[in-house]
């Protein structure tokens, strides 16, 4: 199955990852957030922790990038989303028991970046609004079924079919 029922281990997994990043990033100009569906209690999700590392000052980007590379991540560009940089774990001879055992996606962006703000606003709204959370879970479950639980097809369908819902939630959150 593509989606897993909510796992109560996900917040703790995030905290382990966050602590590893905090211990290895050599700047105080950093906010590390658990985003995506695994950050929302009682919602099914792909079992991958999404992490946004945000910074306030653009000059900090290069220090954080170097620190992530020292941890064994490769910078993979923005993958089509301006201002949100993707980092992927490389295969290393020196393994890290946390970073290599907890599936995660890692993004680096300025704290004023629209995509970062959207992640936080959407997450916080779903955390606070049970009806919206249930509606989103139903939508994701339907998309997973329609994609025959194929990851690539799911991503394409989700981009098309979930986008109006996400936009509606973000608009509501900003008005409220």
N, C-alpha and C positions, 0 to 999 in steps of 0.2 A: 504494500500500500504506500502511496505517495505521502498521504497525511497521517500523522499519528495523533491519537488522543492527547490532550494536554498532559505533560509530565511534570510532576511537582519537583523534579530534579533540575529543570531548566533554569530557574532563578539562581540556584546554587552553582550550576555550571557556569553561568554568566559571571558570578562573583569570583570564581576561580580564575577565569580568563582575565577579568578586569584587574585583579590583583597582580597577575603576571605582567600585564601591560604597564600598570602603575610602577611596578618595581623596575621596569626596563626602559621606560621613557623618561628622558632626562630634562623635562621642563615641567613647570607648574601650570603652564597654559594649556591645560587639557581637560576635557570632559569626556567621560566614557559612558555611553548609554546602551542599554539593552533595548533593541527595537525589533520590529517585526512581530509575527504572530506568537513566537515562543515567549515574548515578553508580556503577553496578555493571558491572565489566568483563565482557565476553562475554555480555551479555544483550540481546536485541532490545528496542527501546523506540520510543515516539513520539519523534521527533527534536526534543524540546523540553527544555531544561535546567531542572530544578526547583531552586529556591534557597530555603532558609530563612534568614532573617536573624533571629537570636535576641538578646534582651537580658535582662539579669538584673534590672534595676530598672525597675519599671513606669513610673516618672517619665521614663525615657529614651524611651518610646514616641513622645511628641510631637516630640522633637528628630529622631528617625529618620524619622518620618512627614513632617515639614517638609523634611528633606533629600531624601527620595525625591520629594516633590512638586517641589522645585527641580530635580531631575534629569528631570522630565517624567513622573512617575507619578501616577496617580489612585488614591485609596484606594477600594476597592470593597467594603468591609465584610468580614464573615467568611464570607459565602456558605454559611451553615449549619454551619460548624465553629467552635464557641465557642473564642475565644482565639487563633485563627489569622486574621490579617488579610491580605486579598488586595490586591495593587497591580498595576495594569495600565498599560502604557506608553501615553501619549497621543500623538497626532500633533502634532508641533511644527514650528515654522518653523526652529528650530535643531536639526538632527539630531545624534545621537551615533553615530559609526561602530561602536562596540562594541554599545551597547544596542539599536540599530536593525538590526543585522545578525545577531545570534545569537538565535534564538527561545528564549524563556524564560518561566517562570512565577515570580512573586515573592511570597513569603509573609513576614509579619512576626509574630513571637510571642515570648512570654516563654520563657526557657530552661527553665523548670519546667513549661511547658504540656504536657499529655499528648500532643497531636498531634505536637509537635516531638520529644518523646522517642520516640514510636512510629516516626517517620521515621528517626531515627538508629539505633535498635535494629534495625529491619527491614533497613535498608541494610547495617549492619555484619555482621549475621548472614548475609545473602546473599553478601556479599563473602568471608566466611570459610568458607562451606559450599557446595561445588560442587553436591552433590546437590539441595539446597534451591533453589539458583539455577536449575538445569536444570528442576526441577519447576515453578517459578514461570514460567519462560519458556514452557514447554509450555502451561501454563494460559492465559497471556496470548495466545499464538498461537491457541489454540482459541477464545478469546473473540473475538479479532479476526476469525477466519473466520466464527464464528456471527453476528457483527454485520455481515457483508458489508463490513467495513472502513469502516463509518460511524462517525464520531467520537462522536456523541451516543449512538448505540446501544451502542457499545463502552464508553463511560463508565458507562452504566446496567447493562450486563451485568457489567462488572468489579466494580462496587460490590456486586452480589449474589453473583457466583460466586467472586470472589477473596477476599472478606472472611473466610470461614472459614480459608483458607490463611494469610492475613496474621495472623489472630489466633493460629493454631497456632504460627507462627514467632515471634511476639512472646512468647508464653508460654514456648516453648523457650528463647529467648534470655535471658529474665529468670530462668529456673531454672538455666541454665548459667552 
